[in-house]
């Protein structure tokens, strides 16, 4: 009887996605803070929009990474 094992390739892919999410979750709010503390100019609104998009990407990559890690541990191999 063969036991289920963690698919290490998929696990590494999930960990990479979580690393991207981690970077986005820190860089997005940092950019938002910087855009709000500097002098008010039109470029700050563009930076704020970019910061919000980076935060949304961080949330997306976090869900995608957790889903990938869970699939590597609990999903049956298709072979």
C-alpha positions in Angstrom: 0.0 0.0 0.0 1.5 3.3 -1.1 1.2 6.3 1.2 0.5 9.8 0.0 3.5 12.1 0.1 4.0 15.8 -0.4 4.8 16.9 -3.9 8.0 18.8 -3.3 7.9 20.6 -6.7 4.5 22.0 -6.1 5.4 22.9 -2.5 8.4 24.9 -3.7 6.2 26.7 -6.2 3.8 27.6 -3.4 6.6 28.8 -1.2 7.8 31.1 -4.0 4.3 32.5 -4.4 4.2 33.2 -0.7 7.5 35.0 -1.0 6.1 37.2 -3.7 3.0 37.9 -1.5 5.3 38.7 1.4 7.2 41.3 -0.7 4.0 42.8 -2.0 2.4 43.0 1.4 5.3 45.1 2.7 6.1 47.2 -0.4 2.5 48.2 -1.1 1.7 49.9 2.2 5.2 51.4 2.3 4.6 53.1 -1.1 1.2 54.2 0.1 2.7 55.8 3.2 5.4 57.5 1.2 2.9 58.9 -1.3 0.8 60.4 1.6 3.7 62.0 3.5 5.4 63.8 0.7 4.3 67.1 -0.8 1.0 67.0 -2.6 1.6 66.7 -6.3 -0.1 64.8 -9.1 2.6 62.1 -9.1 1.6 61.1 -5.6 -1.8 60.0 -6.7 -0.2 57.8 -9.3 2.1 56.3 -6.7 -0.9 55.7 -4.4 -2.8 53.9 -7.2 0.3 51.7 -7.9 0.5 51.0 -4.1 -3.1 49.9 -4.0 -2.6 47.6 -7.0 0.5 46.1 -5.3 -1.5 45.4 -2.1 -4.2 43.7 -4.2 -1.5 41.6 -5.9 -0.1 40.6 -2.5 -3.5 39.3 -1.4 -3.9 37.4 -4.7 -0.5 35.8 -4.4 -1.1 34.9 -0.8 -4.3 33.0 -1.6 -2.7 31.4 -4.6 0.3 30.4 -2.6 -1.7 28.9 0.3 -3.9 27.0 -2.3 -0.8 25.6 -4.0 0.8 24.5 -0.7 -2.4 22.8 0.3 -2.6 21.0 -3.0 1.0 19.8 -2.7 0.2 18.2 0.7 -3.3 16.9 0.3 -4.1 16.4 -3.4 -3.7 12.9 -4.8 -1.1 12.5 -7.5 -2.5 12.2 -11.0 0.1 9.6 -12.1 
